[in-house]
Amino acid sequence: MFIMDLESLERLNEIRPSVDRVAMKLRSLQRLCHMDAVCFRHITAALPLLQQEVGLNRQDVTETLKRIFHSVSQEVAGHVTLEAPEETCNLMFTLNDRSQAGFISAASLQTSLIALSAETLQVKYAALVSVAESSSGSVSQSGLRSLLQDLSQVPAAVQEEAVFGGVEAAMRSCFDGVLTPMASREHVLSWLQGEPCLLLWLPTLSVGQNVRHDVRCHTCRTRPVIGLRYRCRKCVNVHLCRSCFLSHRETRKHKSHHPLLEFCTQPTWRESLSSLAHSARHMLLPRRHTQREAESRGLVWAEPQNSAPPHSDASTHLAASVSHNASVQSLSCSSKTLQTDKETPTQQVTHNNNNNMK
């Protein structure tokens, strides 16, 4: 039986909205099982060419995981412990052996490993469709149902199984407008890329998961910061990790109402200089800044040069409105997060393309 640290789960329960809370819990689970260094190539190399419905016992799964983690250890020395295969095997059976028969299918194992891997989101989507598709290259309703049932068990591992809706509703959403019993691979892939409510945790888990920032989180003191990084515009040289940002954690220096910049890139000298200048202006002209912040306070997305904002997902759509610095006009924008968390507070997000924001 797989048991996750309940104390760490309770700490993450403070996070709102629910999509981000589940993603942060799964990120902790991913690291705990050392899946944060596993890519799709490791999974395909370790899994033999079996029929998807073939049952695997604990020894079969453990041997498969040993092959996976051996490949990872060849690339990332010291990352995997000796206990990793057994611990991850326990997790796989907790997720997929719901009848406690002592066997799980090869398809269920592959689905769970893909979902918790460190692979990019688009590769995950393509790999998941491959698990569900038939020999003809199409996806049947029963094939998609099995895939979604396996995926819906992943949040259950962190006690969040009731957040994202049901499998049947997702099924109807995918096959809406499909006139045949089978849907094409391209159709199902496009549907997944549209981020159905049932799987909102998957893109949120993938956002920035491979980015490491060589800075210390101001509140929890974690270094390096993994994933998205948040820099306070009011405090000098204050960075927050995603967990502390979502939990609204404060210190004597930094308060949760301070305006923030969100980064998916390493800190640069331009960013530090811009932050220092903004903090200095705030100290010299406190009344003006206090008035401005009262009118527009919240999160600012700092984009790399010549790039668009990240793919639409729950983590970047925390806001109910978007305001551009170049014009004072506001555009209303719906948050996918609100589909699962009605108590989500409204934030203001400013997309900024200026070089001094990088």
N, C-alpha and C positions, 0 to 999 in steps of 0.2 A: 504493500500500500504506500502510495506517495503522499508525503505530508510536507506542506510548505510552511515556512516560518509564519505563524499566526500573528506575531508581533509586527512583522513587516507589512503584512496584509492590512492590519488595523491602521497603521500609519498612513497607508495609501488610500484608505477609505475616506480620508478628508478631501480627496481630490474631486473637484467638479469641473467639467461635466463628466458624465459616466463613461463616454467613449474614451476619454483620456485616462480616466481612472483604470479602466480595464486594460488599456494598452500599457500603462506603467506597471501594473501587476504582472502582465505577461512578459514585459521586458525583464523584470526581476526573475521570473520563472525561467526565461530563456538563458539568462546568465547563470542561474543556479544549476541548470542542466548542461551548461557549456555548449548550448546550441548557438550562441552568439558568434561562433567562428565557423559554423557548418554552412557550406554552400550546396547548391543543387547538384553540382558535379560529385561531391562526396557521397550524396545519397544514392544517386544512380549507379555509381561505381560499386557501392557496397551491397545494394539490393540485387539479388539474382533475378533473371528473367522468369518470373513466376506469373501464373494466372492471378488476377487481382483478387479473386475470391478465395485463394488458397489460405488455409489457416496456419498461423505461426504460433508455436508455443514460446514460453519464456526463454528457453535456450536458443531457439532460432533468432529471436529478437535481440537477445544479448550479443550473440555472435555478429549479427548485422551491425549493431551499434559499435562493437569493438573495431570492426573494419572502418566504420565512418570516423571514429575518433582517432584511430591510428593514422589515417590519411591527414586529418587535421593537425595532429601532433608533428607530422613531418614538415608542415608549413608554419605552424605557430608553436614553437618550442615552449614547453612548460604551461600551456594553457589548459590542458586536459588532465584531470586527476584519474587515479586508478579506479575510483568509485563511480566515475561518470557513466559507463555503460550500464551498470546495475541500477543506478538512480534514475537514469533516463528510461530504462526498461520498465521500472515501476510506474513512471509517469505515463508511458504509452499504454500500459494495461489499465491504469486508472481512467484514462480517457476513452479507450476503445473496447474494453472487455466489460460491457455494461451488464451482461448476464452472468459474469464471473465463471465462464466456461473454461478458462485457462488457455484460450486461443484468441488471436485477433487476425483480421485479414491483412494481406499484403497491401491492399489499397488503403485501408485505414491507417496502417503504420506509415505509409508513404505520405498520406495527406497530412497527418500530424507533424511529421518531420519537416515537410515543406513549409507549413504554416509557421513553425517556430524557428526556422532557419534564418541565417543572416543574409539571405539572397535578396536581390532587388525586387520591388513589388511587381514589375511587369514579368519578370522571370517566374515569380511565384504564381501569378495568374495563369501563364501559359502551362506551367507544370501541373497545376491543379486541373485544368481542362484535359490534359493528357491522361490523368488518372480516371476521369469520368467518361472519356470518349470510348466508343466501341471500335471494333476492328475496321469498320467502314469509315471512321474518322468523324462520325456524328455523335451527338450526345442525346441519349434517351432521357425521358422524365425519371425513370427509375435510377439511371446512372447519376443524374444530377442530384436526385433526392439523397442517395447514399453519400455523395460527396458533401452535401450541405449538412447532413446529420453528423458526419464525422467532424466537420469544421465547427459546428455549433457546440461540440463538447470541449473545445479548447478553452473558452471563457469559463466553463464549468470547473476547470481545475483551480481557478482562483475565486470560486464562489460568486460568479457573475453570470450564471447561465440564463437568468430571466430578463436580461437587459435589452436584447436586440430583436425580439420578435420571433416568429415561428418559421419553420422550414417550409410549410405548405404555402404560406403567403409569398415567400421568396420564389418558390417554384412557379406560382401563377404569374409573378412579375416577369420571370425570365421567358416563359412560354406564351406570354400575351402577344397575340398577333402571329404566332407560328402556326401554320395551317397543317403541319405534318406531325406525326408522333416523335420525330427526331428533329433536333435543332443542330444547325451547323456549328462547327468549332468556332468560326469567326463570330457568330451571333452570341454564343455563350461567353466568349472572351470579351466582347464589347459590353455585354451586360455586367460582367465582373468589374470592368474598368469604370462603369457608372456607379460603383460603390453601393450595392444594395444594402439596406439597413441591417440585415442579418450579419453582414461581414464588415461593418464599419470599423471594427477594431483592427482589421488586417492592415489597411493602409496607414492607420495611425501608428501601429507598431513599427512599420517600416520607415517612417519619416525620420531621417537623420540618424538611423541606428548605427551606421558605420562611421559617423563623424566623431572624432575625438578632439576636444579643445584642451590645450595645455594650460588651463587656468583652474583655480580653486573656487568651488561654489561658496558664496559668502555666508550662507546660512547653515548648510549641513557639512561644510568643509571637505566635500568630496573632490578629489583630483585624480585624473582629469575628468572633465565634464563630458559625458557621452550623450550624443544626440543633439537636439537643439539647445542653444545657449541664449540666455537673456541678460542684457547689459542695462543697468539702470542709467537713465539720462540725468538724474538729479545727483546721485552719489558718485564719487570719484572711484573708478576702478572696482566697481561692484558687479560681479557676475553671478547669475543664478542658474542652477540646473533646471531641467524641465519639471521634475517632481516638486521642487520647492516653489517654482513659479505657479504651478497649478494648485498647490496647497495654500498659497497666499501666506507663506511663512515670512516672519519679520524679525529684525534685530533692532538694537538701539539706533543703529545708523540707517538701515533701509526699512521702508514701510511699504506695505502692499499697494498703496495708492500711487506710488511713484511711477512715472512714465517709463516704459521699457522699450528696448530695441531687441528684436529676435534675430538670431544669426544661425546659419547652418554652415558657416565657414570659420576658419581660424581667425583669431584677433590679428589685426594689422596695425601698423603705426598710424595710418590715416584714421582708423576707427578710434584709437586711443586719443589722438589729437583732437578729433571732433568731440569725443566725450568730455575731455578736459575743458574745451572751450565752452561747451554747453553748460557744464557745471559751474564754470566761472561766471557766465552770464546770469545764471540762476541766482548766484550769491550776490552779484552786484545789483541786479534788478529784481529783487524777490517779489515785489508787489505785482509787477507786470507778469511775471511767470506764474504766480499764483492764480491770477485771473485767467491766463491762457489755459492753464492746466484744468481749471474748473470747467472751462468750455470744451476742451478736447483732451481728455486724459485716457491713456490706455496703452495698447501695444502697437509698436511700429515694426513692420516687417522690413528688414534691411536686405535688399537683394544684391547679389553679385552683379558686376557690370555686364551689360548686354545679355541679360537673362530675364526670363519671365518668372513670375511667382511660381512656387512649386505646384505640382499636380493637385487639383482640387481634392482635399480630404478633410476629415473631421478635425485634425489638429490645426489646420491653417484657416478653418472657417469657424473660429470661435466667436466671430462678431455678428452683430445684426446690422451693421452699417459699415461702409467703406468711405473714407475721406481722403482726398488727394491734396497734397501740399500745394501743387501748382494752381489749383482752384479750390474755392471754399465749398464747392458743391458736394453734397453727400448722396451716395447711391445706396439704396436699400439692397441687402443681400441676405439670403436665408442661410441659416446654419444647419448643416446636416446633423450636427450634434444635437440640435433641438428635437430631432425626431425621436431621440431616446432619453432626453433629459430636459424636462420642461422647466426645471428650476434653474437652468443655466443662466448666469448673469450676463447682461449685455455688456460687451466691450467695444471699444472703438479701435479699428485697425487702420493704420495709415501705410499705404504702399509707397515707398520712397526709393527713387532710382538715382538719387544724387550720389556722386562719388564719395562725398565725405561721410556717407552713412555706412560705408563698407568697413 
